[in-house]
Amino acid sequence: MRHVAPLGADAPPGDFAEGRVLRHLHRLAVDIPGRQEGSPGLEAAAQYINGELEGLAARAGPEYRIEVEETLVSGSFSMMFLRHRVTLGYRNHKNIVMRISSNVSEDGDPSLLVNGHFDSPLGSPGAADCGSCVASMLELSRLIIDSGWVPPRPVIFLFNGAEELFLLGSHGFIKAHAWNSSIGAFINIEASGSGGTDLVCQSGPGSWPSRVYAQSAKYPMANSVAQDMFGIIPGDTDYRIFAEDITNIPGLDIIFVLGGYFYHTSYDTLENLFPGSIQARGENLFHLVKAFTNSMSLKDNETSNKAAKDGIEDSRAVFFDYLTWFMVFYSRDVSLILHSLPITIFFLAPLFLKFPNITLMAWSISLLDLIRGMLLHAFGVILAIFIPAGAAALRLLFTKNAMNWFAHPYLAFLMFVPASLVGLLLPRSIWGLSEQTHFWGSFGLYSVITMAYTLAGLSGGFLTFFISMSMLLGRFISSIIKRQWNQQSPKLLVVYVVPMIPCLLYCIYYGGFLIQFLIEKMGMMGSLPKPYGFFVPDIIVGAAVGLVVGWCFGPLAPIATRWLSQTSILQGLLQITVVALAISSQLFPYSTGAPKRVVLQHTYVTDANEVVDSNYGFSVVDANSLEFLFNNAPEAAKWLKDNSELSFEEKYRSDRSSWVALYPVPFLFSGSLKFQAQTDEIRKHYHNFPQLHVQKTWSNNGQRRVHLNLSLGSLSEIWTAVLNVTGPLSNWSFADNMLPAPQTVSGGPPSYICRLSGKSNVDWSFWLEANSSESLRIDVAVLDQYLVDSTKKLKSLFPSWADLTAFTTFFSTYYL
């Protein structure tokens, strides 16, 4: 976003200014120490936001109707997260809501919702995620009032205070707030990185929201294929509450997606935001708010839900931005026609090639020849993917560190692009193909992929459609003028490439973005068990680079291979690969600009308000194991060795059940370790620990209902309390008395897991029902953000490239 000039805090009041956003953000992410649930900073942030909104309401002109509400939301529901079922119970989470409308508007008028969350994840200042979102919303609401523009339909700003706890703030709003029935569309703004492309990652139901975006965004950044890929990345947004799980309101999910190195880390600071990104986001949002509120398609919630369901077949509209300059948008129906053109041309090509000698036999022979070319080109693309993936795996056999490219993204291109080119060029150099057969074969491959994407109902076919039609244009122009030159002249390559430049630029833009995004996310995608898990990230990145080379260079291969498939060139590319692989092995995978995520849990096992055990648990979420961490963090390793026995033996391994306080995030962990810790230090801060008490028991015809009371003791910085219930559970009082499908943790018995969050000064009361006399087992894990001095000391001993998310868990077990 370097072409976007951020405006300062002194910019005219009629402009959106990044400088003013940063002023809000400094208050939210610097002056306030942390905005996590359970910390004083969350309430301080709420007071600041409320004060700013009240100030705007006080100075708004008489043509505006401004309403500001501070609400507390409570509820319970079940959801799937990270492909695991979890039940959530919450109480008294704070939302701040502002509605801006004209002085003649009515409460039931269809409205637009703009949503962002002001809570931050554990251990993070949350400057980007999502301080940047709520600060932008404050500036946007100011801009609406100070610019003098009166929205024709109401605009509701939801500053929700509990997104990081699994979308609770948005759930509470959409289930209970009086304004929810008027909402006809929404814009959810999020951050999965520190800036860069503010990408429309999800859109729908229906194609209306993406059409509005395409028509109005000043700096369009949208790609319909992002929705096909969204579920691959660990995490979720409030979009699913508004558009999928609870209601079917049409809307957009707009997310900062680059700078993912800092996402959910202590490095998500004001200094690491990308200049210009907030400016582009704000100007886009202002245009979008105007477009949505002026749209005749904006209806109330009930009508909008019905329209979304009726038009669900159009939900796979195809859209993409071209270098953020402009948007291309076409409907599902149009895509069926357009994306059918390449495959139609491929099957008609033999007729043109054999004209005027057109017979069924001639057409069949020619088509088989083109299919042979298609298969060989496909084989080349497959080699372009597998050779760098194999090179990545081979490198790891001779080095101790995986992901050396993580802090050095250029290494991924240096190592894998030459290897990919070798794979792409190899088939023609071995088997030999005529230029004509190679061209039409590669054209056919991209045509088949385009059609396959379209028939599968996905939206990624636009890329191969763009490639195939650009190839056809280049072929057509070069065939017209090739008679004037020698057929072997390199000028033909230039003539062929020039018409394809727009396509090649887009392929590089999109491919480069995809690789950078993938590299950044590999630091949080989870660790898989050894020995195979060690190889997975490198293989994935190598294969992804090969895929990108396949669509960037593949269209040029039919013409360029004539000059590039020489043995000397192939040998040179292999030599570059070998040198790059050797260089990469000497570079360290992490830095403060690309930190390694580490989780540190100090667990106190309690029984009847007594501490019976204490241990430090460590885990990581990428391919470099804890052994790598401690080998490169000698001070921390020495400290642990002095206080317990530092060992990587099996007996020191901890399974996922010991991490239940973070459920279901521990399914991203493997190879976790635990070491003994002191038990008495916590008594200096907390005198009473969480305890579960039986209030009463009711029995009838083999059914038992046990009424329970969970006291959270004197804990004061609670993030969440988790109940893990095993045994003959037949019902409970959570989620409208609906028992979800059981889950399995670390190969144990079926479990029913409920996360509780909210104010900790009041006990939780609930009941469990069993259908037999067999005991119910309840594990209670309460996550508190307070750290004793020894844990703080241990955390400080790790190097700066290791970002530790540290917390305290109080664990107890009960049999009923």
C-alpha positions in Angstrom: 0.0 0.0 0.0 2.9 2.3 -0.5 1.1 4.2 -3.2 -1.5 5.3 -0.6 -0.3 8.5 1.2 -1.5 8.5 4.8 -3.0 11.8 6.0 -1.8 13.3 9.2 -3.9 14.2 12.3 -4.2 17.8 11.0 -5.9 16.7 7.8 -9.1 18.5 6.9 -12.2 17.2 8.8 -13.9 16.1 5.6 -11.1 13.5 5.0 -10.4 10.2 6.6 -7.0 10.5 8.3 -4.7 7.7 9.3 -3.0 10.1 11.7 -6.1 10.6 13.7 -6.6 6.8 13.7 -3.1 6.3 15.1 -3.9 8.8 17.9 -6.8 6.7 19.0 -4.6 3.6 18.6 -1.9 5.0 20.7 -4.5 5.3 23.5 -5.8 1.8 23.0 -2.6 -0.1 22.4 0.1 1.9 24.2 -1.4 3.9 27.1 -3.7 1.0 28.0 -1.5 -2.0 28.8 -3.7 -4.8 27.5 -7.3 -5.3 26.4 -7.7 -9.0 27.2 -10.9 -10.4 28.9 -10.2 -10.3 32.6 -7.7 -7.5 32.5 -8.4 -3.9 33.6 -7.4 -2.6 30.2 -10.5 -4.0 28.6 -12.8 -1.9 30.7 -10.4 1.1 30.2 -10.7 0.7 26.4 -14.5 0.5 26.6 -14.6 3.7 28.6 -12.4 5.4 26.1 -14.5 4.3 23.1 -17.7 5.3 24.9 -16.3 8.7 25.8 -15.2 9.4 22.2 -18.7 8.4 20.9 -20.5 10.5 23.4 -18.3 13.4 22.4 -19.3 12.9 18.8 -23.0 12.7 19.7 -22.8 15.9 21.7 -21.4 18.0 18.8 -23.5 16.4 16.0 -25.8 18.8 14.1 -29.6 18.8 14.4 -29.9 16.9 11.1 -28.4 13.8 12.8 -29.9 11.4 15.2 -27.1 9.9 17.3 -27.7 7.1 19.8 -24.9 5.5 21.9 -25.5 2.5 24.1 -23.3 0.4 26.4 -24.7 -3.1 26.7 -23.8 -6.3 28.6 -24.4 -9.5 26.7 -24.8 -13.1 28.0 -25.7 -16.4 26.4 -24.7 -19.9 25.6 -24.3 -21.8 22.3 -22.3 -24.5 20.6 -20.0 -24.1 17.5 -17.4 -25.8 15.5 -13.9 -24.3 15.8 -10.7 -25.8 14.3 -12.9 -28.7 13.3 -13.9 -29.5 16.9 -17.1 -28.9 18.7 -17.1 -26.6 21.7 -19.9 -25.2 23.8 -19.6 -21.6 25.1 -21.2 -20.0 28.0 -20.7 -16.3 28.6 -22.0 -13.4 30.7 -21.7 -9.7 31.0 -19.4 -9.1 28.1 -19.5 -5.4 27.2 -20.5 -4.1 23.7 -20.7 -0.4 22.8 -23.1 0.4 20.0 -23.6 3.7 18.1 -26.4 4.4 15.6 -26.0 7.3 13.2 -29.1 8.2 11.2 -31.0 11.2 9.9 -33.4 13.1 12.2 -36.4 11.7 10.3 -35.4 8.1 10.4 -37.4 5.5 12.3 -36.2 2.6 14.5 -37.3 0.0 11.9 -35.5 1.5 8.9 -33.1 -1.0 7.2 -29.6 -0.3 8.5 -26.0 -1.1 7.8 -23.8 -2.7 10.6 -20.1 -1.9 10.8 -18.4 -4.3 13.3 -15.0 -4.5 14.9 -13.8 -5.9 18.2 -11.7 -4.0 20.9 -10.6 -7.0 22.9 -7.1 -8.4 22.2 -5.7 -11.9 22.3 -3.6 -13.3 25.1 -0.2 -11.8 25.4 -0.7 -9.2 22.7 -1.1 -5.4 22.7 -3.5 -6.0 19.8 -2.5 -2.9 17.8 -3.5 -4.4 14.5 -5.9 -7.1 15.9 -8.0 -5.3 16.4 -7.2 -1.9 17.8 -6.7 -0.7 14.2 -10.3 -1.8 13.5 -12.0 0.1 16.3 -9.7 3.1 15.9 -10.7 3.2 12.2 -14.4 2.9 13.2 -14.0 5.9 15.5 -12.5 8.0 12.7 -15.2 6.8 10.3 -18.0 7.7 12.6 -16.3 11.2 13.1 -16.0 11.6 9.4 -19.7 10.9 8.8 -20.6 13.6 11.3 -17.9 16.2 10.5 -18.3 15.8 6.7 -21.9 16.8 6.8 -23.0 13.7 5.0 -26.3 12.4 6.5 -26.7 8.7 5.7 -30.0 8.0 4.0 -30.2 4.7 6.0 -29.0 4.2 9.6 -25.4 3.1 10.2 -24.8 1.0 13.3 -21.3 0.8 14.7 -20.8 -2.3 16.9 -17.6 -2.1 19.1 -17.7 -5.6 20.4 -15.7 -6.6 23.5 -15.4 -10.4 23.2 -14.4 -11.6 19.7 -11.2 -13.4 20.8 -13.2 -15.6 23.1 -14.9 -17.2 20.0 -17.1 -14.5 18.7 -19.1 -13.9 21.8 -19.7 -10.2 21.5 -21.2 -10.4 18.0 -23.3 -13.4 19.1 -24.7 -11.5 22.1 -25.6 -8.5 19.9 -27.3 -10.4 17.1 -29.3 -12.5 19.5 -30.5 -9.9 21.9 -30.1 -6.3 20.8 -33.2 -4.3 19.9 -31.6 -3.0 16.7 -30.6 -6.4 15.3 -33.9 -6.8 13.4 -33.2 -3.7 11.3 -29.8 -4.8 10.0 -29.9 -5.5 6.2 -26.1 -5.7 5.6 -22.9 -5.6 7.5 -19.2 -4.9 7.1 -16.9 -6.8 9.4 -13.4 -5.5 9.7 -10.6 -7.6 11.1 -6.8 -8.0 11.1 -4.8 -11.2 10.6 -1.6 -9.1 10.1 -0.2 -5.6 10.4 -1.6 -4.2 7.2 -0.9 -4.5 3.5 -3.8 -5.8 1.5 -7.1 -5.2 3.2 -8.6 -8.2 1.5 -12.3 -9.1 1.2 -11.9 -12.7 2.4 -15.6 -13.6 2.6 -18.7 -12.2 1.0 -22.3 -13.2 1.0 -24.8 -14.7 1.2 -25.6 -13.8 -2.4 -23.4 -11.7 -4.7 -24.9 -8.3 -3.7 -22.2 -7.3 -1.1 -19.3 -8.1 -3.4 -21.0 -6.2 -6.3 -21.4 -3.1 -4.0 -17.7 -3.4 -3.1 -16.6 -3.8 -6.8 -18.6 -0.7 -7.7 -17.5 1.6 -4.8 -14.1 0.6 -3.3 -11.5 3.3 -4.0 -8.6 0.8 -3.5 -10.2 -2.5 -4.4 -8.6 -5.5 -2.7 -10.8 -8.5 -3.2 -10.5 -12.0 -4.5 -13.3 -14.5 -4.6 -10.9 -17.5 -4.4 -10.1 -16.3 -0.8 -13.4 -17.6 0.3 -12.6 -21.1 -1.1 -9.4 -21.1 0.9 -10.5 -19.4 4.1 -11.1 -22.5 6.2 -7.5 -23.7 5.7 -6.1 -21.0 8.0 -6.7 -21.5 11.8 -9.1 -18.9 13.0 -12.4 -17.3 12.4 -14.2 -14.0 12.4 -17.5 -12.5 13.4 -18.6 -12.9 9.7 -19.8 -16.4 10.5 -22.1 -15.2 13.2 -23.8 -12.6 11.0 -23.8 -14.5 7.7 -23.7 -18.2 8.5 -24.3 -19.5 12.0 -27.0 -17.3 13.5 -28.5 -15.2 10.6 -28.0 -14.9 6.9 -27.4 -11.2 6.6 -25.4 -10.3 3.5 -22.1 -8.8 4.3 -18.3 -8.5 3.7 -15.4 -9.8 5.8 -12.5 -7.4 5.2 -9.2 -8.4 6.8 -5.6 -7.1 6.9 -3.8 -10.2 5.7 -0.1 -9.3 5.4 2.3 -8.8 8.3 1.1 -12.1 9.7 4.4 -12.6 11.5 3.0 -10.3 14.3 -0.5 -11.7 14.5 -1.4 -12.8 18.1 2.1 -12.0 19.4 3.6 -9.3 21.6 5.0 -7.7 18.5 1.5 -6.6 17.3 2.5 -3.0 18.1 1.9 0.4 16.8 5.4 0.5 15.3 4.8 -2.6 13.2 1.8 -1.4 11.4 2.2 -0.8 7.6 1.9 2.9 6.8 -0.9 3.6 4.3 -2.8 0.5 5.1 -5.2 2.2 7.5 -5.6 5.1 5.2 -6.7 2.8 2.3 -9.0 0.9 4.6 -10.7 4.0 5.9 -11.3 5.6 2.4 -12.7 2.2 1.2 -15.0 2.0 4.2 -16.4 5.5 3.7 -17.2 4.7 0.1 -18.7 1.4 1.1 -20.9 2.9 3.8 -22.2 5.4 1.3 -22.8 2.7 -1.3 -24.6 0.3 1.0 -26.8 2.9 2.6 -27.8 4.3 -0.8 -28.5 0.8 -2.3 -32.1 -0.1 -2.9 -31.1 -3.7 -2.1 -30.7 -2.8 1.6 -33.6 -4.4 3.4 -34.4 -5.2 7.0 -33.1 -8.4 8.6 -36.0 -10.7 7.9 -36.3 -9.6 4.2 -32.5 -9.7 3.8 -32.4 -13.2 5.2 -35.1 -14.4 2.8 -33.5 -12.7 -0.2 -30.1 -14.3 0.7 -31.7 -17.7 0.9 -33.6 -17.2 -2.4 -30.5 -16.0 -4.2 -28.1 -18.5 -2.7 -27.3 -20.0 -6.1 -25.7 -16.7 -7.0 -23.4 -16.7 -4.0 -20.4 -17.8 -6.1 -20.0 -14.6 -8.1 -16.4 -14.2 -9.5 -14.5 -11.1 -8.6 -10.9 -10.0 -8.2 -8.9 -6.8 -8.1 -6.3 -6.0 -10.7 -3.2 -4.7 -8.8 -5.7 -2.7 -6.6 -6.4 -0.5 -9.6 -9.9 -1.7 -10.5 -12.2 -4.6 -9.9 -13.4 -7.3 -12.3 -16.8 -8.8 -11.3 -19.2 -11.2 -13.0 -22.0 -13.4 -11.8 -22.1 -17.2 -11.5 -24.3 -17.4 -14.6 -21.8 -15.3 -16.6 -18.9 -17.4 -15.3 -20.6 -20.5 -16.6 -20.6 -19.0 -20.1 -17.2 -17.4 -20.0 -15.4 -20.2 -18.3 -16.8 -22.7 -20.9 -15.2 -20.8 -23.8 -11.6 -22.1 -23.4 -12.6 -25.7 -23.3 -14.9 -25.2 -26.3 -12.1 -23.5 -28.2 -9.8 -26.4 -27.3 -12.1 -29.0 -28.8 -12.7 -26.8 -31.9 -9.0 -26.2 -32.4 -8.3 -29.4 -34.4 -10.9 -28.2 -37.0 -9.0 -24.9 -37.5 -5.6 -26.7 -37.6 -6.8 -29.2 -40.3 -8.8 -26.7 -42.3 -9.8 -27.2 -45.1 -9.2 -31.0 -44.8 -11.8 -31.5 -42.1 -12.8 -35.1 -41.5 -13.8 -37.0 -38.3 -10.6 -39.0 -38.5 -8.4 -36.0 -39.0 -10.1 -34.2 -36.1 -9.7 -37.2 -33.8 -6.0 -37.6 -34.7 -5.3 -33.9 -34.2 -7.3 -33.9 -30.9 -5.3 -36.9 -29.6 -2.1 -35.0 -30.4 -3.3 -32.0 -28.5 -4.3 -34.2 -25.6 -0.8 -35.6 -25.6 0.6 -32.1 -25.4 -1.8 -31.3 -22.6 -0.7 -34.4 -20.6 3.0 -33.6 -21.1 2.4 -30.0 -20.0 0.5 -31.2 -17.0 3.4 -33.5 -16.3 5.7 -30.5 -16.4 3.5 -28.6 -14.0 3.4 -31.6 -11.7 7.2 -31.8 -11.8 7.4 -28.0 -11.2 5.5 -28.7 -8.0 7.2 -31.9 -6.9 10.9 -31.1 -7.7 11.0 -28.1 -5.3 9.0 -30.0 -2.7 11.5 -32.9 -3.0 14.4 -30.5 -2.8 12.9 -29.0 0.4 12.6 -32.4 1.9 16.1 -33.4 0.8 17.6 -30.3 2.4 16.1 -31.2 5.8 17.9 -34.5 5.8 21.2 -32.6 6.1 20.2 -29.8 8.5 18.6 -29.5 12.0 16.4 -26.5 11.2 13.2 -26.4 9.3 11.6 -23.2 7.8 14.9 -21.3 7.3 12.9 -19.2 4.8 10.5 -18.0 7.5 12.4 -14.9 8.4 14.0 -14.6 4.9 11.1 -15.0 2.3 13.4 -14.3 -0.6 15.1 -17.7 0.2 11.9 -19.5 -0.8 12.0 -18.0 -4.2 15.8 -18.4 -4.6 15.6 -22.1 -3.6 12.4 -23.2 -5.3 11.8 -21.1 -8.5 14.9 -22.5 -10.4 13.9 -26.0 -9.4 10.4 -25.4 -10.5 11.6 -24.1 -13.9 13.6 -27.3 -14.4 10.4 -29.4 -13.8 8.4 -27.3 -16.2 11.1 -27.4 -19.0 12.0 -31.1 -18.6 9.2 -32.9 -20.4 9.8 -31.1 -23.7 13.5 -31.5 -23.5 13.1 -35.3 -23.0 10.2 -36.2 -25.3 10.1 -33.4 -27.7 7.0 -31.6 -28.8 6.1 -29.4 -31.7 5.5 -25.8 -30.7 1.9 -26.1 -31.9 1.2 -29.2 -29.9 2.8 -27.8 -26.8 0.8 -24.5 -27.1 -2.6 -26.1 -27.6 -1.8 -28.8 -25.0 -1.0 -26.1 -22.3 -4.0 -24.1 -23.4 -6.1 -27.3 -23.0 -4.8 -27.9 -19.5 -5.7 -24.4 -18.3 -9.1 -24.8 -20.0 -9.8 -28.0 -18.2 -8.8 -26.5 -14.8 -11.0 -23.5 -15.5 -14.0 -25.8 -16.2 -13.3 -28.0 -13.2 -13.2 -25.1 -10.9 -16.5 -23.7 -12.3 -18.4 -27.0 -12.2 -17.2 -27.5 -8.6 -18.9 -24.3 -7.6 -15.6 -22.6 -6.7 -14.4 -19.2 -7.7 -10.8 -19.7 -8.6 -11.3 -20.4 -12.2 -10.9 -16.8 -13.2 -7.1 -17.1 -13.0 -6.7 -20.0 -15.5 -9.4 -18.4 -17.6 -7.4 -15.2 -17.7 -4.2 -17.3 -18.6 -5.9 -19.3 -21.3 -7.5 -16.4 -23.1 -4.3 -14.3 -22.8 -2.4 -17.2 -24.4 -4.9 -17.3 -27.2 -4.5 -13.6 -27.8 -0.7 -13.9 -27.9 -0.9 -16.8 -30.2 -3.3 -15.0 -32.6 -1.1 -11.9 -32.8 2.1 -13.8 -33.2 0.6 -16.0 -36.0 -0.4 -13.0 -38.0 3.1 -11.5 -38.2 5.3 -14.6 -37.9 5.4 -14.8 -41.7 7.6 -11.7 -41.8 10.2 -13.2 -39.6 12.1 -16.5 -39.4 10.0 -19.0 -37.4 13.0 -19.5 -35.0 13.5 -15.8 -34.3 13.4 -14.8 -30.6 11.3 -11.9 -31.8 8.4 -14.3 -31.9 8.7 -14.7 -28.2 8.4 -10.9 -27.7 5.4 -10.7 -29.9 3.8 -13.6 -28.0 4.6 -12.1 -24.6 3.6 -8.5 -25.1 -0.2 -9.2 -25.3 0.2 -11.4 -22.2 1.8 -8.7 -20.0 -1.4 -7.8 -18.2 -2.0 -11.5 -17.4 1.6 -12.1 -16.4 1.6 -9.0 -14.1 -1.5 -10.3 -12.4 -0.1 -13.8 -12.0 3.1 -12.4 -10.4 1.1 -10.0 -8.2 -1.3 -12.7 -7.0 1.3 -15.4 -6.8 3.8 -13.3 -4.9 1.1 -12.3 -2.4 0.0 -15.9 -2.0 3.6 -17.1 -1.2 4.3 -14.2 1.2 1.0 -14.8 3.0 1.6 -18.6 3.2 5.2 -18.1 4.5 3.9 -15.8 7.3 1.1 -18.1 8.3 3.4 -21.1 8.5 4.5 -19.8 11.9 1.1 -20.6 13.4 -0.3 -23.4 11.3 0.4 -26.0 14.0 3.1 -28.6 14.7 2.7 -32.2 13.5 4.3 -35.2 15.2 7.8 -36.2 14.2 9.4 -37.3 12.0 7.0 -36.3 9.2 5.8 -33.1 10.8 9.4 -31.7 10.5 9.2 -31.8 6.7 5.6 -30.5 6.1 6.0 -26.7 6.1 9.1 -26.8 3.8 7.3 -29.2 1.4 4.2 -27.1 1.4 6.1 -23.9 0.6 8.2 -25.6 -2.1 5.1 -27.0 -3.7 3.3 -23.7 -3.5 6.2 -21.9 -5.2 6.1 -24.6 -7.9 2.4 -24.0 -8.4 2.9 -20.3 -8.8 5.7 -20.8 -11.3 3.4 -23.2 -13.1 0.8 -20.4 -13.7 3.3 -17.5 -14.1 5.8 -19.2 -16.5 3.6 -22.0 -17.8 1.9 -19.9 -20.4 5.3 -18.9 -21.8 6.7 -22.4 -21.9 5.3 -23.4 -25.4 7.3 -20.6 -27.0 10.2 -20.1 -24.6 11.1 -23.8 -24.1 12.7 -23.9 -27.5 15.5 -21.7 -26.2 15.4 -22.6 -22.5 15.3 -26.4 -22.5 18.9 -26.7 -23.4 21.0 -28.9 -21.1 23.3 -26.1 -20.1 20.4 -24.0 -18.9 18.8 -26.8 -16.9 22.2 -27.5 -15.3 22.6 -23.8 -14.4 19.1 -23.7 -12.8 20.0 -26.9 -10.7 23.3 -25.3 -9.6 21.4 -22.1 -8.5 19.0 -24.4 -6.5 21.9 -26.3 -4.8 23.7 -23.1 -3.9 20.5 -21.5 -2.5 19.8 -24.7 -0.5 23.3 -24.6 1.0 23.0 -20.8 1.8 19.6 -21.3 3.4 20.9 -23.9 5.8 23.3 -21.3 7.3 20.5 -18.8 8.1 18.5 -18.8 11.3 14.7 -19.3 10.8 13.5 -16.6 13.1 14.0 -12.9 14.1 12.2 -10.2 16.0 10.5 -9.4 12.6 9.5 -13.0 12.2 9.2 -14.5 15.8 8.7 -18.1 16.8 5.4 -18.6 18.7 5.9 -20.4 22.0 3.2 -21.2 24.6 4.1 -21.4 28.3 1.5 -22.6 30.7 2.2 -22.6 34.5 -0.2 -25.2 35.8 -1.3 -25.5 39.5 -3.1 -28.8 40.2 -5.4 -28.1 43.2 -7.6 -30.2 45.5 -9.8 -28.6 48.1 -8.0 -25.3 47.9 -4.6 -26.9 48.3 -1.9 -27.0 45.6 -0.9 -30.6 45.1 1.4 -30.2 42.0 2.8 -27.5 39.8 4.5 -27.6 36.5 5.6 -25.6 33.5 4.1 -26.7 30.1 5.7 -25.7 26.8 4.4 -26.1 23.3 5.1 -24.6 19.9 2.9 -24.2 16.8 5.4 -24.8 13.9 7.8 -27.5 12.7 10.8 -26.6 14.8 10.3 -28.5 18.1 10.9 -27.6 21.7 14.3 -29.3 21.4 15.2 -26.7 18.8 13.9 -23.9 21.1 15.9 -25.0 24.2 19.1 -25.6 22.1 18.9 -22.0 21.0 17.7 -20.6 24.3 20.6 -21.7 26.6 19.7 -19.4 29.5 16.1 -20.6 29.7 17.3 -24.2 29.4 19.9 -23.7 32.2 17.3 -22.1 34.5 14.9 -25.1 33.9 17.8 -27.5 34.5 18.6 -25.9 37.8 15.0 -26.0 39.0 14.0 -29.4 37.6 15.3 -31.9 35.2 15.4 -30.7 31.6 14.8 -33.7 29.4 13.1 -34.5 26.1 12.3 -38.1 27.1 8.9 -39.5 26.7 8.1 -39.2 30.4 8.3 -35.5 30.2 5.8 -35.3 27.3 2.4 -33.7 28.1 -0.7 -34.7 26.2 -3.5 -32.4 25.0 -5.7 -33.0 28.1 -3.2 -30.9 30.2 -3.9 -28.0 27.8 -7.7 -28.1 28.0 -7.8 -24.5 29.2 -7.0 -23.5 25.6 -9.4 -26.0 24.0 -9.6 -26.5 21.0 -6.3 -24.7 20.2 -4.1 -27.6 21.6 -5.0 -29.6 18.6 -2.4 -27.5 16.9 0.2 -28.7 19.4 2.4 -31.8 19.3 5.5 -32.7 21.3 4.6 -30.6 24.3 6.8 -30.9 27.4 6.3 -30.2 31.1 8.8 -29.6 33.9 8.3 -29.4 37.6 7.8 -26.0 39.2 7.4 -24.6 42.7 4.0 -24.9 44.4 4.0 -22.3 47.1 4.7 -19.0 45.3 1.1 -18.6 44.1 -0.1 -18.3 47.7 1.4 -14.8 48.0 -1.1 -13.5 45.4 -4.2 -15.8 45.6 -5.6 -17.3 48.7 -8.7 -19.1 47.3 -8.6 -21.3 44.2 -11.4 -22.4 41.9 -13.6 -25.0 43.4 -16.7 -26.9 42.2 -19.5 -27.6 44.8 -22.6 -29.8 44.6 -25.7 -27.8 45.5 -28.2 -30.6 45.2 -28.9 -33.9 43.4 -32.1 -35.0 41.9 -32.8 -38.7 40.9 -35.7 -40.3 39.1 -36.0 -43.6 37.2 -32.2 -44.0 36.7 -31.7 -40.3 35.8 -29.6 -38.1 37.9 -29.5 -34.3 37.8 -26.7 -32.7 39.7 -26.8 -28.9 40.4 -23.4 -27.4 40.7 -21.7 -24.2 41.7 -18.3 -23.2 40.3 -16.5 -20.6 42.5 -13.5 -19.0 40.8 -11.9 -18.1 44.1 -9.9 -15.0 44.4 -8.6 -15.1 40.8 -8.8 -11.6 39.3 -7.5 -11.9 35.7 -9.5 -14.8 34.3 -9.5 -15.3 30.6 -11.8 -18.4 30.6 -12.8 -21.4 32.6 -13.2 -24.7 30.8 -15.2 -27.8 31.9 -14.3 -31.2 30.5 -17.1 -33.6 31.3 -16.7 -37.4 30.7 -19.0 -40.2 31.7 -22.7 -40.9 31.2 -23.7 -37.3 30.5 -27.2 -37.1 28.9 -27.9 -33.4 29.1 -26.8 -30.1 30.7 -28.0 -26.6 31.2 -25.8 -25.0 28.6 -26.7 -24.1 25.0 -30.4 -24.2 25.5 -30.2 -27.6 27.2 -28.8 -29.1 24.0 -25.9 -31.6 24.3 -23.5 -31.4 21.4 -21.7 -34.3 19.8 -18.9 -35.6 22.1 -15.2 -34.9 21.4 -12.1 -37.0 22.1 -9.1 -35.4 23.7 -5.8 -37.4 23.5 -7.5 -40.7 22.9 -9.5 -40.5 26.1 -13.2 -41.2 26.6 -15.8 -39.0 24.9 -15.8 -35.5 26.3 -18.2 -32.7 26.5 -16.4 -29.4 26.7 -17.7 -26.0 27.7 -15.8 -22.7 27.9 -17.1 -20.2 30.4 -16.2 -16.5 30.3 -17.3 -13.3 31.9 -17.2 -11.6 35.2 -15.4 -13.7 37.8 -16.7 -12.2 41.0 -19.9 -14.2 40.7 -20.1 -18.0 40.8 -21.3 -20.1 37.9 -24.4 -22.2 38.6 -25.4 -25.0 36.2 -26.6 -28.6 36.2 -25.5 -31.9 34.6 -27.7 -34.9 33.9 -26.5 -38.5 33.9 -28.4 -41.5 32.6 -26.7 -44.1 34.8 -25.2 -44.5 38.3 -21.7 -44.4 36.8 -19.7 -41.4 38.0 -19.3 -38.2 36.0 -15.8 -36.9 35.9 -15.4 -33.1 35.6 -12.0 -31.5 34.9 -12.0 -27.8 35.6 -9.3 -25.7 34.1 -9.3 -21.9 34.8 -6.9 -19.8 32.8 -5.7 -16.7 34.6 -3.3 -14.1 33.2 -1.4 -13.5 36.4 2.2 -14.8 36.5 4.2 -15.4 39.6 7.7 -13.9 39.7 9.5 -17.2 38.8 7.4 -17.6 35.7 8.1 -14.0 34.7 11.8 -14.7 35.2 11.7 -17.8 33.1 9.8 -16.0 30.3 12.4 -13.2 30.3 15.3 -15.7 29.7 14.1 -16.6 26.2 15.7 -14.7 23.3 13.8 -11.9 21.6 13.0 -14.0 18.5 10.9 -16.3 20.6 7.5 -14.8 21.4 6.0 -16.4 24.5 2.3 -16.4 25.3 2.4 -17.2 29.0 -0.4 -17.7 31.5 -1.4 -19.6 34.6 -3.9 -22.5 34.7 -5.6 -23.8 37.8 -6.6 -27.5 37.2 -8.8 -29.7 39.4 -10.8 -32.9 39.0 -14.1 -34.0 40.5 -16.1 -37.2 40.5 -19.9 -37.0 40.9 
